[in-house]
Amino acid sequence: GESGASWRSSSRPWGSCGCCSDPLWCHRSGAFFDLLYLRPGNIDYIYAVEQTGTLPTDSPTGPVGRVGFDSELGYRFGFNCALTDCSSIQASYTWFQDGTNNTIAATPGTVLIFQPGLPSIPNVGASSNQATARYDIRFQQIDTDYRGLLYGTCNSAVNYFAGLRYANLDQRFTAEENIGVPIGFSTVATEIDFDGFGIGFGLDGVRRSPYTGLL
């Protein structure tokens, strides 16, 4: 077993016992890279619904045109700059992008109700026979945090952090329906951009197996 940690007035508050040749709590300078596997949730969109006709009394037949995201890879990288053994500055950049598209065609005897369109616009009909949609999302994030040690042993550490965050979110959606002769195609496109700053704070912890080295 390891000996108990004790507070000292030096820059190593938890002591440096014999088993701590490489103490996990000690802040160090370095760089890191994380591979992310993410799936955007709760933003799927139904852009067309197959129906028996164009009247309000007609009913849906089942098939829908929907654009929904699958999981995709992203990444995060950054660096740590140790101020003391018990504190450091951390900066990181996060990037993620995903896109999806879909096409639906009406079966004979049915029509497609185009959801993004406004019925009051004459060339947005409810009798389209084919519709397509494309949906893209991208976000970027920059974090800068001060990190300080709350508790540490040879193989564990708990730190608090507080800092600033900048986030950029870009969403683009395009849908098109084929109404047929003589109107042709009707297209709806929208783009949402968001830029924001904020503050963040919290705790992070890590535990290392003394036998395998796994964190």
Secondary structure, 3 states (H helix, E strand, C coil): CCCCCCCCCCCCCCCCCCCCCCCCCCCCCEEEEEEEEECCCCCCEEEEEEECCCCCCCCEEEEEEEECCCCEEEEEEEEEEEEECCEEEEEEEEEEEEEEEEEEECCCCCEEEECCCCCCCCCCCCCECEEEEEEEEEEEEEEEEEEEEEEEECCEEEEEEEEEEEEEEEEEEEEEEEEECCCEEEEEEEEEEEEEEEEEEEEEEEECCCCCCCC
